[in-house]
Each structure stands twice: as structure tokens, then as C-alpha cells.
Amino acid sequence: MSNRFLPPKTFASALSFCQEILRSSPLLRERGSCEAEAEQLVCAAFRKATEIQLSRFDLLLRGQDFFPPAALEHLLNWSQLRAAGQPLQYLVGYQAFFEHEYAVGPGVLIPRPETEVLVDAVIRWFDGRGEKPSLGIEVGLGSGAISIELLSHWQELRVMASELSSEAILLAIKNAQSLLGAHAAGMGRLEILAVENAAHVMEPFPEIQADFLVSNPPYLTRSPDEVDLDVETFEPHQALFAPEGDSLFFYRKIATEADRFLKPHGVVFVELPHERALSIVELFEKSGWSTELVSDLNQRERVIIAKR
């Protein structure tokens, strides 16, 4: 019998086994991500079975070590589902973001590395001025990654956040309790305000004189150039796509309504699509804001900072 059909016994053979399954996906082959994703899945399967977390370096060192059958069972299942298109983060149940790891699952947008630029922009703005904000607003909480990172950075900060998805709210509470403490969510440092539809994302906030407003709103269009098939198939559309026919909907809401919730010198930080960066700048400036853009590592405009 060929070794190809023997169950893998070692970390190295488990890794090769996973890579072979992932290569059956044309999408993953086209992205060139089979090797990297296989490493993540092997480490995650081992962690699921043993509660031991491995780095990539640990994985390579353990090449000829025994790979547990319980971990192999997870690896086989996850590899097949990933090859079928399901997001890796939904399968393993977490995603690393900024300085922490966040629980994620179907119904919540997976935090992206690009959004770390948004968190970094807020921190640099206030730290660079020697200021410590005491109250912030987030429009569209999602998994809670943005607010929780800011709350972790400033121990005296409180954030009020709106969110449409009940699944996202439950995961955000879980993440807040895990990373900030058992009483962080609810009426604690992170107050979550549920909304009924996208048109009302700003309505739950009282006029509270916050130091900043931050948001990563839904901004994609359904153009195949903007969204991958697996993302469109599995991630929540209400967190991905702007309302049909109005790709600037949420930016217009923020530009025209943020004043009601901010101090006179409060600042707005919003992630944006680089394809529409200039249109968003024009929208904010027509509403009386002065703006600057922050680029990501690919030198694409990623964040707009707006102030009066």
C-alpha cells in the first residue's frame, strides 16, 4: 500500500496529509496558501486535542514526533471543510488580532489584519498627544476586537458600541469577559447597544460627549474584484456589504451625525475601502470635517481621521 493511503503518524506526515487535501481546492492553490494554512490547521488540531499551543517553529521541531489520533480526527475534518471553502477561522474558532486572540464563528465578521491599522491609528493619535481618552463610541461592534484592544490599552477607558447581529453580540461579550474580565461587558467598561436595522446604527447612542468615534462599517460592493467567493459565501453579508446602491451609506451617517455624540474636539476614525477613499474624504469635508488618510502596509488608503 502506498504511504499516501496510510494514516499519518507524525507531525510531518500530518502536515503533508493536510497540504494534499487543501491542494484539492482551486481557490487555495490559486492563492498559494495551502502550505501556510496547513501549518495553522495542524497546530490548531493539536491544540484542540491537547490544549497545548504550538508556534510554527515548534511544529517544525516536532516533525518526527507522534501526532495524536484525536488531533488527526480534527485535522481530517477541518482540512476537508477548508478545501470546500469554509473559513479557517470559523473551523478552529479563533483569530489573532493586534495583541490578543478572539473567538469567532458564523454570524460574525472575521477580524482582518488591515483593521489593525484602524486600532493603531486611534492609539497613535491620543498617545502622540499625551492624552488618555475616557469615553469612546464604536459603530458596529462585531467580534469586539476594536473596542477590546482600545480598552486593553487604556485602563480608564469606557466604550459604548452598537451592533445589529445577535450572534456578534454574544461573541463580543465572550471576548470581553475573556480578555478584560468577567464584568467588562454589559453595563461595565464595554456597553453594548443592540440595533434593529442598519439605518439605525447611530440611534442608540445618547448625546454623551465622547472623545472619539471608531468604526469599521460594511463597505464592500458585490464586485468580484472586492470580495472573494469564500468570503461572500460564508461571512455575514450585513457585516460585509454596504446597502445596495449606496456604498457610502455608513460614511454619510457618521459624517452627518457624529457631532451629536462627540466633544467639540472629538475625533472620528473609520476604516475605508481604498477604491472609494477620495469620495469618502469629499463627503466628510463637505460636512465640515478636516481629514487625513492613513495607509496600510500595502500603501493603500485604509483609515480616515476626521476632526472639526
N, C-alpha and C positions, 0 to 999 in steps of 0.2 A: 504493500500500500504506500502511495506517495505521502511524504510528510505534510503535504498540503491538506490532507484529509484527517490528519491526526490532531486531536485537541491540543492546543498549546499548553506547555508545561512551565515555561519560564517567562519572565517579563519580556525578553527579546522576542520570543516566538508569539507572545500575545500581541505585542506591538505590530509585528509583521502581519498577523492574522487580521487585526483591526484595519490596518492600511489597505489590505487587499479588499476587504468589504467596502471601505469608503471609496476606493477607486472604481467601484461599480457605478458611482454617481457621476454622470457627465458634468454636472454643475460643480462638484467639488474638484474634479480633475481640471476643469477649466480655470478655477480659482487657484489651483496649485496648493490647496490647503490640506490635502489628505494626510501628509506626514505630521504636520503640526496638530491637527485635530485628533489624530490617532494617539499622540502623546498625551493630550488632555484627557481623552476618554480612558486610557489605561490608568492614569493617575486617579481619575475620578472613580473608576470602578473599584480600584484597590482601596481608596478612601471609604467608599460606601460599605465595603465588606469588612474593613478592619478599623475604621476611624483613624487611620494613620495618613497624614498628608505628606505627599512627596513633591519635591521640586523636579524640574526637568533633569537636573544634574543627578538627583537621587535615582531617578528612573534609569538613566544610562549606567550608573554604577551597579544597579541591581540586575543588569541584563541576564545573567545566568542563574539568578535566584528563582526559587519556586514561586509561581503565580497561583494564588489560592483559587480553588474551584468556585467559591462563592463570588469572587471578583470576576471570574471568567463568565459566569452567568449574566451579570450586569453588563459586561463588556459586549457580549454577543448581542443582547437585546438592544443596547444603545447604539451599537455600530450599525445594525440593520435599520433602525429608525432614523438615524442620522443620514444614512445613504438614501433613504426615502424622502429626505428633505426637512425633517423636524429639526428645529434649532437645538444646537448642542446645549445651550444654557438651560432650556426647558427640560432636557433629558437629565442633566446632572443636578439641576435645581438651584444653581447659584451662578453669579457673575462677579468677577473682581471689578471694582470701580474706585478710582482715586486711592484712598488709603484703607479700604475695607472690602469685605465680600458681602454681597447682597443676595438674599433669597429671591428667586424669580420663578415664574411659572406662566402657563397660558392665561391670557387675560391682562397681562402687564407688559409694557414695553421693556425690552432688554436694554439696560444702560449701555451706551456706546462710549468708546474712548474719546470721541470728538466732544462729548458733553463734559468731559473733564476740563476742557478749555473754558467752559462756562463757569464751573466752580472756581477754577483758578483765577478767572477774571474778577470775581467778587472778592476773593481773599486778597488779591494783589491791590485792588482799589482801596480797601479800607486799611489794610496793614501798611500800605505805602504812605498813607496819610496819618498813621499813628492813631487810627480810630478803631473803636470796638462797637459795632452795631448792636443794638439791644433788641430790635424787633424787625423781622423781615416777613415778606409775603411771597409765597410761591403759587403761581397759577399752573395747575396741572401737576399733582404730586407724583403720580406714577408709583414706582417702587420705593420712593422716598430718598433715593440716592443723593440728589442735590441738596435737599434740606438737611439730611442727616450729616453729610460731610461738613456743611457750614455750622451746624450745631456742635459737631465734634471739635471744630476749630476754635469757636468762641463759646466758652462755657456759660457765659451770661446771656447768650442769645436765645430769643424765643421766635418761633416761626408759625404763622398761620398759613395753611395750604388748602387749596380747593382741589377736588378730584371728582370725576364723573363715574369711574368704574368701581364697583363694589369689590371686585377681585383685587384691584390695585390697592384699595384702602386696607384690606386685610393684610396684604403682603407688606405694605408700608408700616403698619402697626407692628407686625412681626419683626421687621428690620429695625425699627426704632427701639423696641424693647430689647432686642439682642445687642444692639450697638451702643445705645445710650442709657439703658436701664429700664427696669420693669415699669416705671411710672412716667416714661418720657412722652408717650403718645396719649391721645385723648385731650384732656384739658391741661396737660403738662407743658413741656417745652415745645412740643410739636402738636398744634391744634389742627385737626383735620375737619374741613367743612365739605360735606357732600353736596354735589350739584346734580340737577336732573337732566340737563342737556347742555350742549356746547355753547349755546347762545347766552347762558347764564354763568359762565365761568368766573366772572368778576363780581357777581351779585352777592355772594355770601359774606364778603368782607365788610366789616364795619369801617367807618372812617377813622382809622386808628393812628395815623401819623407814623408810618413805618419808615425805617432808614433805607430800605431797598425793596424792590420787587424783582424776582427772578423767575424765569420760565423757559422751558424747552417745549414749546407748543407743537401740536401736529402741523407739519408744514409741507409734507410731500404731496406732489401731484401723482396721478396714476400713470405717468410716462414711464416706459420700461427703462429709460435712462436714469431714473431717480430711485427706483425700488427694485430689489432682486425678487425673483419669483418665490423663494422660500420665505422671505420676509413678508411679502404680501399674503401668502397662503396661511401662515401660522401666527403672525403677531396681530394684536388688536388694531383694527382699522381706525377706530376712533382716536387712537393714540398716534397713528401714523399720518393720516391724510387730513388736509385742510378740507373744509366744506366744499363740495363740488362748485366749480365756477368762481371761487373766491379764495385763491391761495394765500391772500394776505389777511384773511378774516381775523385771526387771533392777534396779529400785529396791530391791526386797526383798533381792536378792542383795548389793547394795552396802551397804545399811544394816546387814545382819546379819553380813557377812564382812569389811568394810573394816578393822576393828580389827586384824586379824591382820597387815596389811601396813604399818600406819602408826605413826609415832612417837606417844607419848602426846598430843602437841598437834597431831597431823597433821590436815589439813583435807580435806573431800570437796567437790568441785564437780561438779554434774551438771545437764545440760540437762534440761528437763522440758516436758511439754505443759501449757499454762495451764489447759486444761479439767480436769486432774486434780491441779493444784498442791496444793490443800489436803489431798487424800488422801495425797499423797507426803510432805508435811510431817508429817502424823499418823503415817505409817509410820516415818519417821526418829525422831520424838520418842518413839514407843513403844519404839524400840530404844536409847534413851538418849542421842540426839544433841540438841544445841541447834541451831536452824536460823534462817536468814534467807533471804529471797527477793530476787532481782534481776530487775527488769523490763526488757523490750526497749524500742525506740523507740516501739512502739505501746502502751506501758504494760500489756503482758501479762506475767504472771509467766513467766520464761524459764529461770532458773537457781536451784537450791537450793544454799546453802552450809551444810555441816553440820560441827560440831566437838563434841568431848567437853567 
